[in-house]
Amino acid sequence: MKKIRMAFLALTAFALLATSTGCGGGGGDSDNDDTPAAESSSTGGSGSGSTTTSIPAGFVAVPGATFDGTTAITGSSVFIAGRTVTIPNLLVCDHEVTQAEYQSVMGANPSDFSGTNKPVEKVSWYDALVYCNKRSIAEQRMPCYTINDSTNPNAWGSVPTWSTSSNKAAWDAATCNFNANGYRLPTEAEWEYLARGGNLTNNGQTIYSGTGDIGNLAWYRVNANDVGSSSPNYGTHQVKTKDPNGKTIYDMSGNVCEWCWDWYGSINQSTGPTGAASGSLRVNRGGGWYYPAAYCTVSYRIFDYYTNPYSRHYGGGFRVVCSRSE
């Protein structure tokens, strides 16, 4: 009996230890921290059709909501009068995809500002789709994206770039299964909903993603670019070193710009929840380390040559979400 009780106590202690160390995702005190952001997940879904979704480390569960279009959100180009948009229940990465996370999936790190827990940058919209499906497959989740009738990125052909874009049409025709439980980019409406902390009314809105001064919320032009290239604060910074927003999501203002799924286009009352039906540019949100404060607001839609889907610029990154059915 004594041996059984001792074994039980040992198992209990082990379980408590596992619980205290099994969560993570970004963080730390130094921009040069060599500890990768914890992002391993307990898999939920077989990769063959299940939509049951467990919560990966470094993710937060955010309940969905419906914007009925009765009253527009002041300043928003997405939540406008007459447009109804339903945001599903989501699992949201609380940080931008880090260089360590990207390296572990893609086998390469394209970033200019080296640091395992800094956000990956110089990532095109196409690169982000490859990452999402590769990570989904590796974690036995159902991949969201289909290109050339396949969800396997190895069958998609070479990633279009500025100089080699002969297969761009096939990649631009990518489709997304929003019912799959794999990793994907947020839609623009989802991104803005998350940046606003889930607030779809005009009461209590914030200019940036979180409360307080932008200096406490974002790495942007003033504190990360204008300081000069010789400063240790120049460039991107380790994720989760600024204050989070009301949903405990970090860096939705500043650090790196974040790709969304949607084509960039005008939004009106009939625009579907996943944005414009076609276009030549993709939506990029949140501003970045070299952008002025205005670009880091929750409502600003970045429109420049960096939003071309094959652009790999020095401030372009992304975060991922998962749809969830529970």
C-alpha positions, -999 to 999 in steps of 0.1 A, spaced: 0 0 0 29 23 8 45 16 -25 12 24 -44 8 57 -25 44 67 -33 39 59 -69 7 80 -70 25 110 -54 53 107 -80 29 107 -109 11 137 -94 43 156 -91 52 148 -127 18 159 -139 21 192 -121 56 198 -136 43 191 -171 15 215 -166 37 243 -155 62 239 -184 39 228 -213 28 263 -224 47 291 -241 50 309 -274 74 339 -276 86 360 -248 118 365 -228 137 396 -218 163 399 -246 160 406 -283 189 381 -287 174 354 -266 183 321 -282 155 301 -267 129 294 -294 93 304 -287 74 273 -275 49 264 -303 46 226 -301 10 216 -300 -10 187 -289 -26 176 -322 -63 177 -326 -74 162 -359 -61 134 -380 -53 154 -411 -81 135 -429 -111 155 -421 -115 161 -384 -123 196 -373 -119 190 -335 -91 214 -326 -70 213 -295 -52 245 -283 -15 246 -294 10 261 -271 13 299 -276 -23 302 -288 -54 317 -272 -91 308 -278 -111 337 -290 -149 333 -293 -165 345 -325 -191 372 -330 -214 386 -357 -213 422 -368 -248 429 -382 -240 462 -400 -266 482 -381 -240 508 -369 -206 511 -386 -175 511 -365 -160 546 -369 -129 547 -391 -132 510 -402 -132 500 -439 -143 465 -429 -170 469 -404 -192 492 -424 -229 500 -423 -250 474 -442 -223 447 -442 -229 416 -421 -197 397 -411 -196 366 -389 -163 359 -371 -160 322 -362 -145 308 -330 -108 309 -334 -75 297 -319 -51 326 -324 -13 326 -321 -7 352 -295 25 363 -312 38 368 -348 54 336 -362 90 336 -349 122 328 -368 126 297 -347 91 285 -356 96 293 -393 130 276 -394 116 244 -378 89 241 -405 106 255 -436 142 246 -429 153 281 -437 152 316 -421 151 345 -446 151 373 -419 174 403 -419 172 409 -382 185 376 -367 170 364 -335 152 331 -328 123 348 -309 121 378 -332 93 376 -358 103 361 -392 104 387 -419 110 388 -457 82 363 -460 58 365 -490 21 358 -489 29 326 -509 56 316 -484 30 320 -456 6 295 -473 34 269 -476 43 273 -439 7 269 -429 1 237 -448 35 222 -439 30 228 -403 -6 215 -404 6 183 -420 35 179 -395 10 183 -366 -16 160 -382 -41 188 -387 -62 191 -419 -44 216 -442 -65 246 -452 -50 256 -485 -53 239 -519 -32 248 -549 -31 228 -581 -57 204 -567 -34 195 -538 -30 204 -501 6 192 -502 30 221 -508 55 197 -524 30 194 -553 25 231 -558 57 239 -578 81 267 -571 70 297 -550 64 327 -573 89 355 -568 95 389 -583 117 374 -610 100 340 -615 63 344 -616 52 321 -645 31 300 -622 16 330 -603 -19 324 -617 -21 289 -601 -10 302 -567 -33 332 -569 -62 307 -575 -54 291 -541 -85 282 -521 -90 280 -484 -111 254 -465 -122 275 -435 -137 244 -419 -104 226 -417 -85 227 -383 -51 235 -398 -31 267 -396 -41 296 -418 -38 333 -422 -66 353 -407 -91 370 -430 -89 408 -428 -122 409 -408 -108 384 -384 -75 403 -381 -93 436 -373 -117 419 -349 -87 404 -330 -68 437 -331 -98 455 -316 -98 430 -288 -131 415 -300 -150 448 -297 -175 453 -325 -192 484 -310 -181 521 -310 -179 521 -272 -144 516 -258 -125 515 -291 -88 520 -291 -66 536 -318 -40 508 -316 -43 472 -306 -44 476 -268 -49 504 -243 -24 531 -235 3 550 -254 16 535 -287 51 533 -272 39 507 -247 21 487 -274 43 487 -305 77 487 -321 73 513 -348 92 541 -366 99 563 -336 114 536 -313 127 511 -338 137 530 -370 144 566 -362 169 555 -335 194 547 -362 210 515 -375 237 516 -348 212 514 -320 204 481 -304 167 491 -307 169 493 -345 148 469 -365 124 442 -353 122 430 -317 116 398 -298 79 391 -298 58 398 -267 80 425 -253 52 451 -256 18 452 -238 -9 428 -252 -44 438 -262 -76 428 -244 -75 392 -258 -39 388 -246 -25 390 -282 8 408 -287 23 429 -315 -8 434 -336 4 470 -338 40 473 -350 70 450 -351 62 434 -385 33 438 -410 10 408 -410 -4 391 -441 -41 384 -442 -59 360 -466 -79 386 -485 -74 403 -518 -70 440 -513 -100 457 -527 -129 480 -520 -154 467 -494 -191 474 -497 -223 459 -482 -222 429 -505 -185 419 -499 -183 385 -484 -166 377 -451 -133 367 -468 -130 399 -487 -129 409 -524 -133 382 -550 -102 391 -569 -73 415 -571 -36 419 -576 -25 427 -540 -31 410 -507 -41 427 -475 -13 436 -451 -21 449 -416 -7 463 -384 22 484 -395 58 475 -386 91 487 -371 97 512 -399 62 525 -404 47 556 -387 21 554 -360 -8 559 -384 0 526 -401 -1 507 -368 -37 515 -360 -64 489 -359 -81 503 -389 -53 512 -414 -51 492 -446 -16 492 -459 -15 499 -497 19 499 -514 41 477 -535 50 457 -505 15 442 -505 21 423 -537 18 386 -527 53 377 -539 69 406 -520 95 395 -495 103 428 -478 122 435 -446 92 442 -425 67 415 -438 57 387 -415 25 370 -403 6 352 -376 -16 322 -379 -50 311 -366 -70 279 -365 -107 275 -370 -123 256 -342 -157 238 -340 -160 234 -302 
